[in-house]
């Protein structure tokens, strides 16, 4: 069975972005690549979903950004987690774990 790349629900995308930025500041393309790499190619984020999510998270104060030079010396906007974002990541992680447990229970029902 081949792996299919799946579109992410908005809340899940927010959680994945926050978790990725908890590791280190990154530009948008780097965030997208890291998520795809860590998920072994199962999750893919298209740019049309990623950048609106980054703007939304920045507006909510969960991430901040500043311009810098990328690995190939191009100007790129780098995003980093704020203190409020770290708190939100903890809350979102707890919520996700509860939902995942509930879905697993339902799938295991005979």
N, C-alpha and C positions, 0 to 999 in steps of 0.2 A: 504494500500500500504506500503510495507516494505521500509525502508531506505537503499539505496545502497551506499556503500563507493565508492568514486570517486577518480580517479587519478588526480593529479593537474598538470596544465600546469606550465612550468618552471617559468615564470614570476610571477604567482600567488603564487607558493611555496616560491619564494624569498620574496615576500611581507609578507606572513604569518610568515616566520622565522624572518624577521626584526621586525614585530609588536610584536611577542612573546618575542624577546630579549629586546625590549624597556621596558618591564615590569621589568625584572631582568635577570642577567646572568644565563645560564642553560647549562646542558650537552645535547648532541644530543637526547638521549632517553627522557629526560624531555621535550624538545621542541616538539617532536612527540606526547607525551602524552598530553601536554597542548593544542595543536591544536585539537586533537581528543576530548578532554574533552569540550573545549569551543564550538566546533561545534556540540556538543551533539551526537558524534559518526558518523556524516555524512562524515567528512573528515578524511582520514587516510593516513599517509605518510609512505611509506615503506622505510626501511633503505637504499635500493639501490638508492633511489632518494634523501633522506635527506643528507647523508654524502657528495656526490658530490656537492650538493647545498651549504653546509656549507663551503667546501673547496673553491668553486668558490667565494662566498661572502667574504671569508677571503682574497683571492688573490686580490679582487677588493678593499680591504681596508674598507669594510662596517662593518665587524665584526673583532674582535680579539679573541684570545683564550689563555688559560693557563691551565695547569694541576692542578687538585685538587682532594680531596676525595669526593666521592658521599655519599649519605645517608647510604649506606651499607658498607662504608669504602673501597670501591674499587677506584682505580685511574680512573678518567674520565677527558676528555677535556671539560672545561667550555668555552662557547662562550658569548661574550658581544658585544653590539652595540658600534661602534665608533662614533665620531662626524660626520664624512662623512656618516656613516650609518644612523644617525638620519636625516640628510638632504635628503638622498636617500629615506628613509621611507616616508617623507612628500611628495616628488615628486611622488613616486609610489602610495601612497594613493590617491592623486589628480587624477592621471591617471586612477586608478581603478574606482573611483567614476564617472568619465566621461564615461568610458566604460559601467559600470553598468546602468547608466542612458540611454545610447543609446540602449542597449539591451532591457531594460524595455520598452522603447518607441516602439521598433519594435514588441515586444511580445504583446503589447496592441493594435496593429493595427488590425482592423476588416476587 
